[in-house]
Amino acid sequence: MTTPHPKTHFQTDENVPAYELKNRIAALQERLSRSKIDAALILQSSDLYYFSGTTQQGHLYVPANSRPILMVRKSIHRATAESNLDTILPISGLSQLRTLLKDNGCKAPQTLGMELDVLPVNLYHKYRDLFNESRIIDVSHDIRMVRSVKSLFEIDRITLAATFSDQMASFVKEELREGITEVELAGKLEARARKLGHQGMVRMRLWGSEMFYGHLMSGASAAVPSALASPTGGAAMSPAFSQGPGFKKIQRHEPILFDYVFAYKGYLADHTRIFSIGSLPDDLLNAHQSMLDLQSMLKKKMLPGVPAGDVYDMAMAFVDETGYGGSFMGAEQERIRFIGHGVGLELDEYPFLAKGQQLRLQADMVIALEPKLVFPGRGVVGVENTHVVTPGGLQQLTTYPEEIEIIK
């Protein structure tokens, strides 16, 4: 048997605790056993961090009925410092993978689960050749289900991210002025977020999806759609990255959309507030209030056991009754058919509060609920908050005042 790599003196209190990793691995192993999958081989960064506590380049092999083995190519020293798993081995290349597993008592699996939702096809073919006697199946749903229910450790980190998100929103009134461009204001806010500990990168799982901090847009610019799975896109700076702030100058009497993700020690809080320099027309104020009313209603209805799709249906019934159906979550054909999503290490986690989704809410899921109205040529109003599902409904973590903040 290969000797595990020794722990180093670089370990810190930032590491994911051993008990946390043990519970996560056990939850995955239960699902593997239930599905008659012999083992899972985990490669994707967020999944690797979730189950091992490190994002160093490597493979995490999780048998259904025995201890996990983390095999790291680079950097083994960082991995042993960061991960609280018991068995961490150096690996020089893919060709060594099977030998390491065999030397550590792991026979070839008949069924091997991999993250086929994100694994590139070329890599899939390499692993299929390597495990040529195994049937490789998609285990991404099982992984995402385990990750969808947060532990107290995770909720604590998301709560801290939400606290910093509130602080970031409070900076808007200090930096906002008439004539400043969207991108300049965004840069000032993002610099202050960085000083608070924002990690910079906002991870997303959906192929081709990416985000830099979030969106800061004003007036008609905020209502410009994009390819992103979001009700807002933004005129942006160029077609090369067609979302977010652009060079538009912020004017008086237009809604300014602050839609940011605070990423702190891996975990995310998603947050939207609306600002304006000077007053806004009454119809926009009333539309914004309607979204606050919708949020308030849904927070009471979103109980454990409720299908995620039912939440979307309730929202659509509300906006149809109040006359905002044509602007809800996008304008007409640009509308996206969801009203919220899970958040954790990634911005697009389970559950999706989307049309037809049957996944039922569970206590300790963390959800960003984002009722918004998009008015082409005018702008966006609405709100977004990060919440924890509890037996009594949603517990809100982002708490900055939700009314449109008018800055004189």
Stockholm file with secondary structure:
# STOCKHOLM 1.0

chainA/1-408         MTTPHPKTHFQTDENVPAYELKNRIAALQERLSRSKIDAALILQSSDLYYFSGTTQQGHLYVPANSRPILMVRKSIHRATAESNLDTILPISGLSQLRTLLKDNGCKAPQTLGMELDVLPVNLYHKYRDLFNESRIIDVSHDIRMVRSVKSLFEIDRITLAATFSDQMASFVKEELREGITEVELAGKLEARARKLGHQGMVRMRLWGSEMFYGHLMSGASAAVPSALASPTGGAAMSPAFSQGPGFKKIQRHEPILFDYVFAYKGYLADHTRIFSIGSLPDDLLNAHQSMLDLQSMLKKKMLPGVPAGDVYDMAMAFVDETGYGGSFMGAEQERIRFIGHGVGLELDEYPFLAKGQQLRLQADMVIALEPKLVFPGRGVVGVENTHVVTPGGLQQLTTYPEEIEIIK
#=GR chainA/1-408 SS CCCCCCCCTTCCTTSCCHHHHHHHHHHHHHHHHHTTCCEEEECSHHHHHHHHSCCSEEEEEEESSSCCEEEEEECHHHHHHHCCCSCEEECSSGGGHHHHHHHTTCCCCSEEEECTTTSCHHHHHHHHHHTTTSEEEECHHHHHHHHHBCCHHHHHHHHHHHHHHHHHHHTHHHHCCTTCBHHHHHHHHHHHHHHHTCCSEECCCSTTCCEESEEEEEHHHHTCCCSSSSSCCCCCSBTTBCSSCCSCBCCTTSCEEEEEEEEETTEEEEEEEEEEESCCCHHHHHHHHHHHHHHHHHHHHCCTTCBHHHHHHHHHHHHHHHTCGGGBTSSGGGCCSEEEEECSSSSSEEEEEETTCCCBCCTTBEEEECCEEEETTTEEEECBEEEEEETTEEEECCCSCCSCEEEC
#=GC SS_cons         CCCCCCCCTTCCTTSCCHHHHHHHHHHHHHHHHHTTCCEEEECSHHHHHHHHSCCSEEEEEEESSSCCEEEEEECHHHHHHHCCCSCEEECSSGGGHHHHHHHTTCCCCSEEEECTTTSCHHHHHHHHHHTTTSEEEECHHHHHHHHHBCCHHHHHHHHHHHHHHHHHHHTHHHHCCTTCBHHHHHHHHHHHHHHHTCCSEECCCSTTCCEESEEEEEHHHHTCCCSSSSSCCCCCSBTTBCSSCCSCBCCTTSCEEEEEEEEETTEEEEEEEEEEESCCCHHHHHHHHHHHHHHHHHHHHCCTTCBHHHHHHHHHHHHHHHTCGGGBTSSGGGCCSEEEEECSSSSSEEEEEETTCCCBCCTTBEEEECCEEEETTTEEEECBEEEEEETTEEEECCCSCCSCEEEC
//
